[in-house]
Amino acid sequence: MKNQAVIEDLLQKHELRKTPARSEILSLYIDTPHAMSHGDVESQLDEMDRVTIYRTLATFEEKGIIHRAYDGGEAVKYALCHSECTSHNHNDEHLHFSCNKCNNTYCLEGYSIPQVKAPEGYQMEEIYLFARGVCKNCSS
């Protein structure tokens, strides 16, 4: 499996034990330029059971290795965190772009979510910003 050094560094940095499942799932996210759902991971790693995948994705999100990439769809998609995320601080507040042709969702990290103040009486818990269109791979 390629990416061994990167995988070992990420797991050590986030204080996680290296297991075959964690290594395989992390390698898949490192090699994939777009967000993936649980089902996407399961179809790529068909020998791995779905509960192991679910638990691994939940652990990775909790530790700041992956983040939710909301694209307006029903399935939760996750993308690899490229900034310095931790279990206490996710820095993933950026635009997510969903392609209408290939159905892939990409992180556009250079485009931050603007600061929005909730109206009086409202308590904001999450803000998502996503765009739909045709990605650069499908438009060429």
Backbone hydrogen bonds in HBPLUS format (Angstrom, degrees):
<---DONOR---> <-ACCEPTOR-->    atom                        ^
c    i                          cat <-CA-CA->   ^        H-A-AA   ^      H-
h    n   atom  resd res      DA  || num        DHA   H-A  angle D-A-AA Bond
n    s   type  num  typ     dist DA aas  dist angle  dist       angle   num
A0007-ILE N   A0003-ASN O   2.89 MM   4  6.05 166.5  1.91 164.1 168.5     1
A0008-GLU N   A0004-GLN O   2.86 MM   4  6.04 169.0  1.87 154.9 157.9     2
A0009-ASP N   A0005-ALA O   2.98 MM   4  6.11 158.5  2.02 145.6 151.7     3
A0010-LEU N   A0006-VAL O   2.93 MM   4  6.13 165.0  1.95 152.8 156.6     4
A0011-LEU N   A0007-ILE O   2.96 MM   4  6.14 172.0  1.97 158.8 161.0     5
A0012-GLN N   A0008-GLU O   2.96 MM   4  6.02 159.8  2.01 144.9 151.2     6
A0013-LYS N   A0009-ASP O   2.83 MM   4  5.93 163.2  1.85 151.2 156.4     7
A0014-HIS N   A0010-LEU O   3.04 MM   4  6.19 149.2  2.14 146.0 153.5     8
A0016-LEU N   A0011-LEU O   2.75 MM   5  4.92 172.6  1.76 150.5 151.5     9
A0015-GLU N   A0012-GLN O   3.03 MM   3  4.88 161.2  2.07 105.7 108.7    10
A0023-SER N   A0019-THR O   2.96 MM   4  6.10 163.3  1.99 155.2 160.3    11
A0024-GLU N   A0020-PRO O   2.92 MM   4  6.10 162.6  1.95 151.2 155.5    12
A0025-ILE N   A0021-ALA O   2.97 MM   4  6.12 171.5  1.98 157.0 159.4    13
A0026-LEU N   A0022-ARG O   2.92 MM   4  5.89 161.6  1.95 146.4 152.5    14
A0027-SER N   A0023-SER O   2.93 MM   4  5.97 156.1  1.99 143.6 150.6    15
A0028-LEU N   A0024-GLU O   3.04 MM   4  6.25 151.8  2.12 143.3 150.6    16
A0029-TYR N   A0025-ILE O   3.07 MM   4  6.41 158.3  2.12 150.3 155.4    17
A0030-ILE N   A0026-LEU O   2.92 MM   4  6.16 153.1  1.99 149.8 157.8    18
A0031-ASP N   A0027-SER O   3.02 MM   4  6.18 151.6  2.10 145.9 152.8    19
A0032-THR N   A0028-LEU O   3.10 MM   4  6.13 119.0  2.49 139.4 153.8    20
A0035-ALA N   A0105-THR O   2.74 MM  70  5.36 167.7  1.75 164.1 166.7    21
A0036-MET N   A0078-TYR O   2.82 MM  42  5.32 155.5  1.88 149.1 149.5    22
A0078-TYR N   A0036-MET O   2.79 MM  42  5.32 162.0  1.82 130.8 134.2    23
A0041-VAL N   A0037-SER O   3.06 MM   4  6.41 161.7  2.09 154.4 158.1    24
A0042-GLU N   A0038-HIS O   2.85 MM   4  6.10 162.4  1.88 153.1 158.8    25
A0043-SER N   A0039-GLY O   2.93 MM   4  6.10 153.3  2.00 144.7 151.0    26
A0044-GLN N   A0040-ASP O   3.16 MM   4  6.39 141.0  2.32 140.7 150.7    27
A0044-GLN N   A0041-VAL O   3.13 MM   3  5.18 126.8  2.42  96.9 110.8    28
A0045-LEU N   A0041-VAL O   2.90 MM   4  6.08 146.9  2.01 152.5 162.2    29
A0048-MET N   A0045-LEU O   2.97 MM   3  5.72 167.6  1.98 128.5 132.7    30
A0053-ILE N   A0049-ASP O   3.24 MM   4  6.60 157.5  2.29 149.0 155.5    31
A0054-TYR N   A0050-ARG O   2.89 MM   4  6.06 164.5  1.92 147.8 152.2    32
A0055-ARG N   A0051-VAL O   2.89 MM   4  6.08 169.8  1.90 153.8 156.2    33
A0056-THR N   A0052-THR O   2.94 MM   4  6.01 156.0  1.99 144.9 152.0    34
A0057-LEU N   A0053-ILE O   2.89 MM   4  6.09 165.2  1.91 157.6 161.0    35
A0058-ALA N   A0054-TYR O   2.98 MM   4  6.19 160.1  2.02 150.0 155.9    36
A0059-THR N   A0055-ARG O   2.94 MM   4  6.12 156.2  1.99 145.0 151.5    37
A0060-PHE N   A0056-THR O   2.87 MM   4  6.07 163.1  1.90 152.1 156.9    38
A0061-GLU N   A0057-LEU O   2.91 MM   4  6.11 156.6  1.97 148.3 154.4    39
A0062-GLU N   A0058-ALA O   2.96 MM   4  6.09 163.3  1.99 146.4 151.5    40
A0063-LYS N   A0059-THR O   2.93 MM   4  6.08 151.3  2.01 150.3 157.6    41
A0065-ILE N   A0060-PHE O   2.85 MM   5  5.00 162.7  1.88 158.4 155.4    42
A0066-ILE N   A0060-PHE O   3.41 MM   6  5.66 156.9  2.47 108.6 110.0    43
A0064-GLY N   A0061-GLU O   3.22 MM   3  5.24 149.8  2.32 100.4 109.2    44
A0081-CYS N   A0065-ILE O   2.86 MM  16  5.48 176.3  1.86 141.2 139.9    45
A0067-HIS N   A0079-ALA O   2.86 MM  12  5.53 152.0  1.94 153.1 162.3    46
A0079-ALA N   A0067-HIS O   2.91 MM  12  5.53 153.9  1.98 153.8 162.2    47
A0069-ALA N   A0077-LYS O   2.79 MM   8  5.35 167.0  1.80 137.9 140.2    48
A0085-CYS N   A0083-SER O   2.89 MM   2  5.75 128.5  2.16 110.7  95.0    49
A0086-THR N   A0089-ASN O   2.93 MM   3  5.10 160.5  1.97 130.1 136.6    50
A0094-HIS N   A0092-ASP O   2.97 MM   2  5.72 127.0  2.25 108.5  92.9    51
A0113-ILE N   A0093-GLU O   3.29 MM  20  5.70 155.4  2.36 122.7 122.0    52
A0095-LEU N   A0111-TYR O   2.78 MM  16  5.54 145.2  1.90 160.4 171.7    53
A0108-LEU N   A0095-LEU O   2.84 MM  13  5.25 165.3  1.86 168.4 163.5    54
A0096-HIS N   A0129-LEU O   3.11 MM  33  6.50 151.9  2.19 141.4 149.8    55
A0131-ALA N   A0096-HIS O   2.82 MM  35  6.33 149.8  1.91 154.1 163.2    56
A0097-PHE N   A0106-TYR O   2.83 MM   9  5.13 162.9  1.86 151.0 156.4    57
A0106-TYR N   A0097-PHE O   2.78 MM   9  5.13 159.9  1.82 147.1 151.7    58
A0098-SER N   A0131-ALA O   2.79 MM  33  6.17 167.3  1.81 162.7 164.9    59
A0133-GLY N   A0098-SER O   3.15 MM  35  6.56 144.5  2.28 159.3 162.3    60
A0099-CYS N   A0104-ASN O   2.92 MM   5  5.56 167.1  1.94 163.0 166.0    61
A0103-ASN N   A0099-CYS O   3.00 MM   4  4.96 132.0  2.24 124.5 135.6    62
A0100-ASN N   A0133-GLY O   2.64 MM  33  5.56 164.4  1.66 171.6 175.2    63
A0111-TYR N   A0108-LEU O   3.08 MM   3  5.85 163.5  2.11 124.3 127.7    64
A0122-TYR N   A0119-PRO O   3.02 MM   3  5.67 157.1  2.07 144.4 145.4    65
A0139-SER N   A0135-CYS O   2.99 MM   4  6.16 140.3  2.15 150.6 162.7    66
